[in-house]
Amino acid sequence: MITLDPQLELKIIDSKVQRSSGDPYSALMPSLHTKWIKTLGKSLKEIRGQGYPSVILCSNIALYLVRTTIENEIPEFVVLSVDEIVRNFTLESIGVINLIDVVNIENEK
């Protein structure tokens, strides 16, 4: 599984907007959103290549926003919150999606 850097989670949480239906969504700046999705896509290829499942672990506060942000673009990822993990269950993080990495990703075709 991979985790999200607390700074990236905070950006996602701070971008929260309510739809007219009442459902919240993440309204990241379009350029940041695109870079974040591109970074996740690269991570997906890497972790699948190593034989790991495509799981993102984030805070409970960010869970819904992360899920709804990526569900249409990268549905292969399963998004779980720390609260959904059974006690005494050991997880291995194989990577972290950092805000700095997202911001600095080069535009690729």
N, C-alpha and C positions, 0 to 999 in steps of 0.2 A: 504494500500500500504506500501511497504517498500522502504527505501532509501539506497543509498550506501554512506559509509563513504568517505569523500574527499580524504583520503590517498589511499583508495582502487581504487577510480576513477583515481587518478593520476598514480597509478601503471599500470592500464589498458591502459590509454592514452599513457604513456611512453613506453609501449610494442608494440605500433602501428608499423606495417610493411606493406609495399605495396606488393600485389600480382603482378605477371606479367601482370594480366588483369587490374591492376591499382586500384583494390578495396583494401581498407585497412582492416586489421584484427589484433586482439590482439594476440601477441605471448608471452603470459605469460610463465614463466618457467612451465614445465609440472606438477611439484609437487604443485605449487601455483594454477595453473588452476584446478587441480583435487580437491584440498581443497576448492576452491571457489565454484565449482559446487556442492560439497557435502554440503557446508554450505547453498547454495541456496535451495537445495533439502529439507533440514531440515526445513528451513524457510517456504517453500511452504506447507509442511505438517502442520506446526503450524498455519499459517494464514488461510488455508482452514478449519482446525478444529475449528477455531473461527468464520467461516462463512464469512470471508473477501475475496474479489477478489484477484487474484494473479497478482499484479501490482508492478513493480519496477519503481521508479522515479529516474532519474539521470540527469546530466547536458547534454546540447545539444552537447557538444564536445565529451562526452563519449557514447552518444546514439547508434550510429551505431556499435561501437566496442562491447558494452554490448549486443546488440541484436544479432549480428552475433556470438558472443562467446557462447551464451546459447541457440540459436534457435534450434539446433539439439539435445541438451542434455536435456533441460527442456522447451519444446515448450509451456507448460501451462502458462508460465509467459508472461505478456504483459509488454513491456518496453516503457516507455514514458519519454520525456524530460520535464523539467520545462517550456520550451517555448511552449509546446503543450497543456498546461493547460489554459483554458479560464480564463480571468480576473474575479476577484470577486468570484471565485469558491473555496470553502474551502475543503481542503484535510486533511485527518487524517493519519499521519504516525504511523504505529503500530510496527515498528521496523527499525533497522539500521543494515546493513551488514558491520561490522567493519573489517579492515585489520587484526587487532590483533586476532579477533575471527577466521578468515579464516586461518591464520598462525598456530594457536594453536589447530585447530580441530584435534581430534584423528582419526587415520585411523580405520574406521569401516567396517565390512564386509557386 
